[in-house]
Amino acid sequence: MNIREVLALNLRKLRQVKGLSQEELAHRADIDRTYVSALERSVYAATIDVVDNLAQALGVEAADLLKRPSRSKSD
């Protein structure tokens, strides 16, 4: 899984856990809703500043958005 896919997975998961729409998250992070959508689909690579804005809007650390899922022993 590449880093764009990791960000996409974590971003979507955390956004949904927080009960936020893409539009609301975009507003809180001061970015465009279509950009949030593109990030969640691994279309764009986010800058570190965007990752930080998204993390702040979600109330998490930026590292949480870039953390790779743990692999099971069967992988």
TAZI-V616597 format. One record per residue. N is the residue number from 1. PHI is phi in degrees with one decimal (* if undefined). Layout:
# TAZI-V616597
n=N phi=PHI
n=N phi=PHI
This chain:
# TAZI-V616597
n=1 phi=*
n=2 phi=-81.7
n=3 phi=-64.2
n=4 phi=-63.6
n=5 phi=-67.6
n=6 phi=-62.7
n=7 phi=-59.2
n=8 phi=-58.6
n=9 phi=-62.2
n=10 phi=-67.8
n=11 phi=-62.1
n=12 phi=-62.8
n=13 phi=-61.9
n=14 phi=-67.0
n=15 phi=-62.1
n=16 phi=-68.3
n=17 phi=-60.7
n=18 phi=-78.5
n=19 phi=72.0
n=20 phi=-102.8
n=21 phi=-79.2
n=22 phi=-59.9
n=23 phi=-63.6
n=24 phi=-65.9
n=25 phi=-61.9
n=26 phi=-59.7
n=27 phi=-60.7
n=28 phi=-65.0
n=29 phi=-91.8
n=30 phi=59.3
n=31 phi=-133.3
n=32 phi=-78.6
n=33 phi=-59.8
n=34 phi=-66.3
n=35 phi=-70.9
n=36 phi=-59.8
n=37 phi=-59.1
n=38 phi=-64.4
n=39 phi=-65.2
n=40 phi=-70.0
n=41 phi=-104.8
n=42 phi=62.5
n=43 phi=-79.7
n=44 phi=-115.3
n=45 phi=-98.2
n=46 phi=-79.0
n=47 phi=-74.6
n=48 phi=-63.5
n=49 phi=-66.1
n=50 phi=-66.6
n=51 phi=-59.3
n=52 phi=-66.0
n=53 phi=-61.4
n=54 phi=-63.7
n=55 phi=-61.5
n=56 phi=-61.8
n=57 phi=-64.7
n=58 phi=-90.8
n=59 phi=73.4
n=60 phi=-129.5
n=61 phi=-81.3
n=62 phi=-56.1
n=63 phi=-60.4
n=64 phi=-64.2
n=65 phi=-75.8
n=66 phi=-108.7
n=67 phi=-75.6
n=68 phi=-69.7
n=69 phi=-62.8
n=70 phi=-69.7
n=71 phi=-92.1
n=72 phi=-78.4
n=73 phi=-66.5
n=74 phi=-84.1
n=75 phi=-74.2
